[in-house]
């Protein structure tokens, strides 16, 4: 932390040395970092696409299950209504 404290406190020579060192090393370090970052970025994008596709498929399956449940519930309601109408008609026929 001593070096950082010197820079923060205003030691111009240390700050200048760090700046020059960064300027000299940047042309060497930046391409290395870029070459390492590209495969990592591509892998992250591929993972994101795979996750998106998997999630989309899961939601489609859930939607199909819900549609089936709604259709079954509607069919049961229709049968219950028919039974209620038949029971009401039978009750009217007895009176």
C-alpha positions in Angstrom: 0.0 0.0 0.0 3.0 2.3 0.4 3.3 2.8 -3.4 -0.4 3.5 -3.7 -0.3 5.9 -0.8 2.6 7.8 -2.4 0.6 8.2 -5.6 -2.5 9.3 -3.8 -0.5 11.8 -1.6 0.8 13.4 -4.8 4.3 12.0 -5.3 4.6 13.1 -8.9 7.7 11.0 -9.7 5.9 7.8 -8.7 2.8 8.7 -10.5 4.8 9.5 -13.6 6.7 6.2 -13.4 3.4 4.3 -13.2 2.0 6.2 -16.1 5.1 5.6 -18.3 5.1 1.9 -17.3 1.5 1.5 -18.2 2.1 3.2 -21.5 5.0 1.0 -22.3 3.3 -2.3 -21.2 -0.1 -1.5 -22.7 0.8 -2.5 -26.3 2.0 -5.9 -25.0 -0.6 -6.5 -22.3 -3.8 -5.4 -24.2 -3.4 -7.9 -27.1 -2.8 -10.7 -24.6 -5.8 -9.7 -22.6 -7.9 -9.4 -25.7 -6.9 -12.8 -27.0 -7.8 -14.3 -23.6 -11.0 -12.4 -23.4 -12.4 -13.3 -26.8 -12.8 -17.1 -26.1 -14.2 -16.3 -22.6 -16.7 -13.9 -24.1 -17.7 -16.3 -26.8 -18.1 -19.1 -24.3 -20.3 -16.9 -22.1 -22.5 -16.0 -25.2 -22.8 -19.6 -26.1 -23.8 -20.5 -22.6 -26.4 -17.7 -22.6 -27.9 -18.9 -25.8 -28.1 -22.5 -24.6 -29.7 -21.3 -21.4 -32.2 -19.2 -23.3 -33.1 -22.1 -25.6 -33.5 -24.4 -22.7 -35.7 -21.9 -20.9 -37.8 -21.3 -24.0 -38.4 -25.0 -24.4 -39.3 -25.4 -20.8 -41.8 -22.5 -21.0 -43.4 -24.0 -24.1 -43.8 -27.4 -22.3 -45.3 -25.6 -19.3 -47.7 -23.8 -21.6 -48.8 -27.1 -23.3 -49.4 -28.6 -19.9 -51.5 -25.6 -18.8 -53.5 -25.7 -22.1 -54.2 -29.4 -21.5 -55.4 -28.7 -17.9 -57.6 -25.9 -19.1 -59.1 -28.1 -21.8 -59.8 -30.9 -19.2 -61.4 -28.4 -16.8 -63.6 -27.0 -19.5 -64.7 -30.6 -20.5 -65.5 -31.4 -16.9 -67.5 -28.2 -16.5 -69.4 -29.0 -19.7 -70.2 -32.5 -18.3 -71.3 -31.1 -15.0 -73.6 -28.6 -16.7 -75.1 -31.4 -18.8 -75.7 -33.4 -15.7 -77.2 -30.5 -13.9 -79.5 -29.8 -16.9 -80.5 -33.5 -17.0 -81.2 -33.5 -13.3 -83.3 -30.4 -13.5 -85.2 -31.8 -16.5 -85.8 -35.0 -14.6 -87.0 -33.1 -11.6 -89.4 -31.1 -13.7 -90.8 -34.2 -15.3 -91.7 -35.8 -11.9 -93.8 -32.8 -10.7 
